[in-house]
Amino acid sequence: MAVCIGSAVVVGILPSCAPDAPKFNAVDITGAEYARDFPLTDHLGQRRSFKDFPGKIVAVFFGFAQCPDVCPTTMAEMAQVKKLLGPDGQKLQVIFITVDPQRDTAEVMKAYMANFDPTFLALLPTPEQLEVVAKDFKVFYKRVDGSAAGRYTMDHTAGTYVFDTKGRIRLFSRYGSSTQEIADDIKALLKSS
């Protein structure tokens, strides 16, 4: 096992410790042993996994369509990131995995994704699949009942996982990161891939 201590590396080199390693704005989680894949059906009815996006940076966010703030803000920011990337924007695939399979149907998610970018994909797990994929991604989600019968919201992890062009987990971008910071991180990943 290698450990970074200041600029020294003890017992081997971690990718983020190497002298020529890119410096990221997001949390560098290169080499993490989780978030391996998301074999789920998208809002268009097609089964998806990392192998469907060779050569692309994949950004994965967990959320729900009725979210009043974090989820639409994140999707709007990712649309802006894609624009900031210019021609490299075509090398970015945004994946939205719903944590509210009860309400987020294919029709709801088609309309929701259309608000941001036609290439963004929503994945629609069953409650059982959600439990498995959320555990694999170390994502928290919980239904919070409202005051009226049948009304609820969802608490959930608010951050975006970023995978390199080979499908390896590399970054966790916290909610509130600037679009320029995210675009710069993606440019650095494209350059180093």
Secondary structure, 3 states (H helix, E strand, C coil): CCEEECCEEECCCCHHHCCCCCCCCCEECCCCCCCCCCCEEECCCCEECHHHCCCCEEEEEEECCCCCCHHHHHHHHHHHHHHHCHHHHHHEEEEEEECCCCCCCHHHHHHHHHCCCCCCEEECCCHHHHHHHHHHHCCCEEEEECCCCCCEEEEECCEEEEECCCCCEEEEEECCCCHHHHHHHHHHHHHHC
